[in-house]
Amino acid sequence: MKIGILGASGAVGRQMIRCLEEENFAIDELRLFSSNSSAGKKIRCFGNEYELKIVEERSFDGLDYVLGAVSNDLSKKYWPMIQKAGAVYVDNSSAFRLQEDVPLVVPEVNGKDALKHKGLIANPNCSTIITMMAVAPIQRLSAIESMVASTYQAVSGAGNKGIEELEEQIEELRENKEVNPSVFPKQIAYNCIAQIGDFKENGYTSEEMKLQNEGRKILHNEDLKVCCTCVRVPVFRSHCISVRLVTKDVLNMDEVIEAMKQQKGLVYCDNEDVPSPLQTSDQNDVYVGRLRKDLIDDKGLCLWCCGDQIRKGAAANAVQIIKYLEENRQD
């Protein structure tokens, strides 16, 4: 197998490399691509050193898969080159997620959609992936009609610069220095910011609309309605989401719990072990807990889920898509 990684020097790109190593793929060739500022540097993995290179017209020739961890604009720029080379592109940006002929995939939830690809598969938004992992078992029991969600998103969602800004601000405040935010709209150290993404005309941010728009596509539920508030919190890694949902039918709690326990990649926790960011960081499973009946609607359920944004919310999910394709090859 021959694989290329776009954005290999960033937080998600480096995690993609680690996830590939963990899966023990038989990789015959690995090509790592980065921006001009990182080109020439070397990354050690698979027992060798690999030089970071800039993308050129024929960079993708001969590759089987390309994993993308770059911006929307760069993803759109590189896709025609990848397509011409005949490689399968698994894109972590939001550039193609809602395009009708592009599968949007969480392998444990809608893996079969990946098999319908035309060379391009989109990796969903980080909070969307984590939420879908938690609610998919419920959707299989009864269609989810609506969700009200609040996300508590770690600074890792903004990449390495987000992590660095939180570290720097904590140190600056210790030394009684002035804090000047650049990555986030306000000071993030010891603070919460209820704005992730740009505001839209309806008052919601771009990040908040992803849970509805992408959730509909992943769950094959076009009638799903979602009211979401996204909050950046001073946590380094792992996103958390509080969800209140209403299903078409009244569900039995024991049946819901059993469905969650059967969901691959999902860890059900009772109230003796409520999931937290520290508990769920640097691993690929999504943890779900605080499951309870809604007190407003007898068809409603409430839950809390946590997952590592860099892993399952991005890099691991992309690598798992390749693994799913390889395990279900249709030669």
N, C-alpha and C positions, 0 to 999 in steps of 0.2 A: 504494500500500500504506500502511495506517495501523497504526502500532505503538505499544504502550505498554510501559514498563519499570517494574517494581516493584523498589524498592531501588536506584534509579538512582544514588544518591550513594555506595554502597559499592564495594568493590574489584571485585566481579563485575559489578555494574550498570554501572560506568564502562567496564569492559572490553567488555561487551555493546555499548555505544554505539560504541566503537572498531571492533569487529568488524563492526557494521552498516555503518559508514563504509567499511571495507575491501572489503566485498562489493559496494559501489556499488548498493545497492538503490534503486529509485525510490520513495522514501518521501514520500508526500503529507502525512502528519501524524505527528508524534512527540510522545507525552505521557510525561513523566518524573514518577515518583511516589517520594516518600521519607517518612521519619518526620517528626513535628512539628518535631524539632530542626533538620532540614535544609530544611524547607519555606520557600520564598521565595528561596532561593539560586538562582543560575543556572549552567548548564553550557553551554559553547560547543561546538557540534558541527554538522556539515553546513553550516558557514558562517553559523550563526545562534546566538543565545542562547536557551536554553529554561529556563523557570522550573520548579523542583521544586515539586510540589504534593502535598497529602495526598489519600488516596483517599476519594471520596464515593460515594454509592449509584449515580450515573449516570456515573461516571468513565470506564467502559469502553465506553459506547455508541458505535457506529460504528467501532470498531477491528477490524482483521482479525486481529491477533496481539497477545498479551501475553506478554512475557518476565518470568519471576519470579525474583528474587534476594533472597528474604525467608525468614523462619523458617517452620518447619512450621505453627505456629499461625496466622500471618498468611496463609500460602498457603491453608489450609483456610477461613479467614474470607473471603478474596477470591474463591475459585473460584466459589461460587454467583452472585456478581455478574458475573463474567466470562462464565459460562455463560449467564446471562440476557441478556447483551448480544450473544451470538452470536459472540464472538471465540474463536480457538484459543489455548489457554493452554499454553505451554512452561515447565514448572515445574522450577526447579533445586533445590528442597528435596527431602527424602526422604518428604514427606507421603503421596504417592500411588504411589511407585515399585513397590511390590509388590501394588498393587490389580490384580486379574485383568483388568479391562477397560481398563486404562491402559497404552498402549505405553511401554516403557522403551527408549530408542533411542540408539545410536551410529550415525550415518548410514552410515559405511563398512562397518559390521558387519551391522546388521539394519535398514537404512533402510526396507525395505518394511513393517515393523511400524508405522511412523508413519502410513502410509496408511489404517490401520484405526482411527484415533483417533475418539473421540466428543467432540471438543472439548478434550481434555486429553492432553498428552504429557509424560512425565516424563524429566528429564535425569538420568542415573545419577550415582553417587558419583564423585568426582574420580579416586581411585586405581583404581576399577573401570574407568572409561573408558580410562585409560592402559594398564591390564593387558589389557583386552579387545582393544584395538587390536593389541597384540603377539601375543596367542595366537589370535586369530580365524583367521589363515591356517593354523595348525596344526589347529584344530578342523575346518576344511574338508577337510583331508586324512584325518584320523582323529579320532573322538570323544575328547575329553579326559576321562579317568576321574577324575583327582584332581590337585590342585595344592597345593603348600606355598609360601606367599608371605610375604615380609617387605617391608613398605613403609617408605620413608624419606621422610617427608612434611614439606615446607617449611612455615614459619610462615604463609605466605599462605593456607594451608588454614583458618586461623582468621580470615581477613579482615584488614581494615586494622589492627585492634587487635593481631592477632598480629604483624604486621610492626613496629608501633610498639613493642611490648613487647621484641622482640629488639633493636631499635635502642637503646632506653632502657637495657636491661640492659648492653649492651656499653659504653655511655658511663659508666654508674654504676660498673662494675667498673674502668674506666680511672681513675676518680677515687677508687677505694677506698671507694665508698659501699655501703651495705647494699642487697641486691636483694630486692624483695618482689613475687613473681609474683602476677598477678591473672588473666591470660588462660589460662595453662598451670599445671598442678598443681605444677610445680617450676621452678627456674631453667632457662631454655632456652639462654641464652648459654653457648657452649662446653660444651654438655651434650646428651644424648639422653634422651628420655622415652618409655618403652615403654608409653604409655597414651594412646589417642585415643578419646574417647567414654566412655560409662558401662559399667561391668562388668556382665555378664549372669550368670545362674545357672550357666552352663556354664564360667565363667571367662574367656570371650572378651569383648571390648568390642563395643559397637554398631557401631563402625567396622570391626572385623575381620570381623563376620558379613556385612557388605554385599557383600564380594567373592564369597562363595558364593551368597547369596540373589539378588543382582542378576545375577551372572554366569550363573546357570542360566537366567534369563529372557532375557537378551540373546543367549546362544549357543543357545537352544532345547535345552538339555541339562539335563534335570531330575535326572539322576543324578550330576551333577558334585559332587565333594566337595572342600572347600577348608579347609586349615588355615592361618590367617593371623595374623601378628603385625604390628601397626601401630606405628611409631616416629616421634615428632616429632623432627626434627633442626634444628640452627641454620643453616638455609639459607633465604634470603628467598623464593625462587621456584623452582618445578619439583619435582615429586615423582619419586622413583625406586622401582622395585619389583624385587626379586630373586624369580624364579619357578623352581620345580622342578615339572615336570608329568609325568604318565604318560598315554599314549594307549592306545587299544584295540589298535592295530597298531604294529608296528615301522616307523619311518619312515626314509627315506633323507635324509641331511643336505642333499644338494644340492637335493633336491626341496623341503625345508622352506625353505631359503634363497631359492630361486626364488619360492616362494609369498609370502614376506615382501616380496621386492622388487616383487612385483606388487600388493601391498596399497596402495591409495590412502591417503595420509596417514601412511604408515609408512616410516621411513628405516632401512634395514639398515646396520649398521656392523660391520666386521671388527675384529679385535683391534688393528689399527693406530690405531683411533679409537674407543675405548670411550666411550659416551655419558655425559654428566655434566649436572648441573643448570644450570651456566652456559651450556653449549652449547645446551641445549634451551629456555631461557627466552625469553619474548616472541615466540613463534612457535607455529604450530598443529600441526605434525607431532609424532608420537611416534617416538622413536628407540629401536631395539632392537639389542643387541649381546651379547657374551659367550655366544653360542649354542654349546652343546656337548652331547655325549651324557652322560647320567647314568651314573655309575659303579656304581650299585646295581641299576638295573633297565634291561634292554635296550630297554624301551619308553619310557624316560624321557628328557626333555630339560631343560636348564637354560638360563636366559636372564636378561638384565638390561634393563630398559626405563626410559626417562625421558620426561617430558612436562610442559609448563607447566600447572600446576594451575588457574590463573585463566583461561587460554585454553582449550585442548582439554579440560581437566578440568572446565570449567564454561561460561564465556561463549561461546567459539567453537563448542562442540558444540551449544549451544542455538540459535545463529544458523544453524549448518549444518542443523539440523532444519528451520527455516523455509525455507532455500534448497532443501532436498530436496523439501519439500511444493510449493513454487512450481514447481520443475522437473518435478514429476510430478503436476501438477494434473489432477484428474478432473472436469472441468466437465460 
